[in-house]
């Protein structure tokens, strides 16, 4: 009877280890995220976003800009920050809502679009979110560390 109890305890223990590892794997956020989607073609180099650096290092440097925690970058369909979002929780990819590839049409012959219509273009959404935050970060920290020009985020295409 004692051997059976030990065996059951070992099986349960091993199962818990695998269960815990599965939870850890599911909650781990990739550190470097390539900002791209298979359905889109790109004319500029693919941005490689460092999630950990932004969510930890920069957030500590400029707490006022990161007051919504994960919601600083992640928002709902109405643009409201997902402030209760925690690292590792599942979130929609930007392209799921900002579902038009590239930038909004520009130039004198381009249609006049509302801000909401422009944000349907994934590049416009990223530029509004990322570049504008970089500008705010630089201003708040009296620096030019956060890139605000195309070539600083988009590496040269090969």
ZAGU-895571 format. One record per residue (C-alpha): x, z, y. Coordinates in pm, whole numbers, plus 50000, padded with zeros to 5 digits. Example, Ala and Ser with C-alpha at 12.3 -4.5 7.8 and 13.67 -1.06 7.14 Angstrom:
<sites>
512305078049550/513675071449894/
</sites>
This chain:
<sites>
500005000050000/502855008750238/504584975350169/501354956950247/500974975550580/504544967350676/504014930850587/500804929050792/502554945951086/505414920751064/503034891051055/501124904551354/504414911151538/505674875851476/502314861551586/502484881951909/505974868951983/504764832851949/501654840752153/503714856552432/506154827252430/503214803452463/501864822552762/505314822852924/505744785452868/502314778453012/502974798953325/506454785753399/506524762953701/509094735453688/511804741253947/512394704754039/509254683854064/509464646254118/506754636354363/505484604954193/502644591653984/502624563853726/499724546053896/501644541154221/504534518354313/507174531654549/509114514554824/511204545354908/513174568354682/511294594854486/511244629054653/512524657154433/510794689254540/512464722554459/509524745654393/511524777654343/513574772654660/510404767654863/508254794654704/510984821054702/513924814454934/512104797355223/509044819555187/511254850255240/512964834555542/509704825955714/506924848755592/504624839155878/504604802855757/503964813755397/501234839055466/498894821855218/501474823554937/500844794154700/497974783954928/500524774255192/500884741255004/498014741454755/494464738154889/490924731654771/488844700354829/487894713055176/491524718555280/491274756555258/494394773855119/494254785654757/495654819154868/494754836454540/496684810554335/499604825854148/502714809654005/501984793953672/498254789353720/497024754153665/496504733453979/495364697854032/498004671854107/497824659054465/497024623554350/493784635854190/492194640354533/494524620254758/493954590954525/495134560954726/498764551754671/501184549054960/500554552855329/497474543955530/497494508955680/499294507756014/499644482756294/497374465256538/495304448156265/494884479856058/491404494956034/490764525756245/490664554956003/489564590856058/492034618355976/490074625355657/490234588655555/493994588255619/494454618655396/493004599255103/496444582455094/498794604554898/501824597355120/499844607155431/498804639755263/502394648155170/503704639255513/501044660455683/501704689855453/505464688055400/506914672255713/504714692855943/505674724955761/509344714955788/508934710256164/507254744456193/510004760455980/512744745356196/511064756756515/510384792156386/513964796056260/515724777256540/517334753656289/517274717856166/517724727355799/514314715055682/514374676955674/511884657755889/513104621855858/512454596655578/516014594355446/516484631955423/513664635555166/513544600855012/516884592454848/518064556554870/516264535054611/518464519754346/
</sites>
